[in-house]
């Protein structure tokens, strides 16, 4: 059964298409990984103006009657609709894909969510148990990863660990492409402010310390990642607007921090929190992202087959 807003998990893999839908088996997996302190559903949602449809009062009343009671309370009648883009945009466009999002405990305000980026010889938790394609026929299914902010670092860490763990060779070789949306590869000045607030509130600031600008742990992670995946298809997006936090405005992740040596870079016309939210097919930022996903989907099968062949794992 496909995941819904009501059944989305705060930790683990959420699959947004039905596993029992008619038609051939999925030919590609697209997995989006959330950022720091994100809600597993709303982190991917942007409000869009509802289509202007002239309807009679009787028809509007009938539609309201059949509307799910659980969602009526959340409908503030503001003339807008929620667009959860992995489900609402990617699913119709890529009918041969299994679309999923990956959630994890990353709220720095939660004392139970303390974590730290460590070198791969330390056995850190990562999304491999959920992302690992268990079925024999799925071993070479192309995998496209999309990471927003901290989610990009989670992807980096997962793939670095995969290099050192033989059991995850298949998943490493099956990555057809990676899209980073404002991943702070070199840290962020904004983490300093978060660390200060965490200390004031007597919260664990370990995670935020790891995200500080020029963090040694981030440098080690990016270095290990680059040595293993410099030939992989990778695209980096970054914000071109400051985030507005009332009296404080700042660029959450700079273009320099969001880039990887030798990889294509593009900016999206938004602040950091808008990098992973799109209002529809005509969204100007989605129009920049979509061709990259489409290219990876269309070329993924040949890339993965060739990579497995060269590694002798067929």
Order of alpha helices (4+ residues) and beta strands (2+ residues): beta-beta-beta-alpha-alpha-beta-beta-alpha-beta-alpha-alpha-beta-alpha-alpha-alpha-beta-beta-beta-beta-alpha
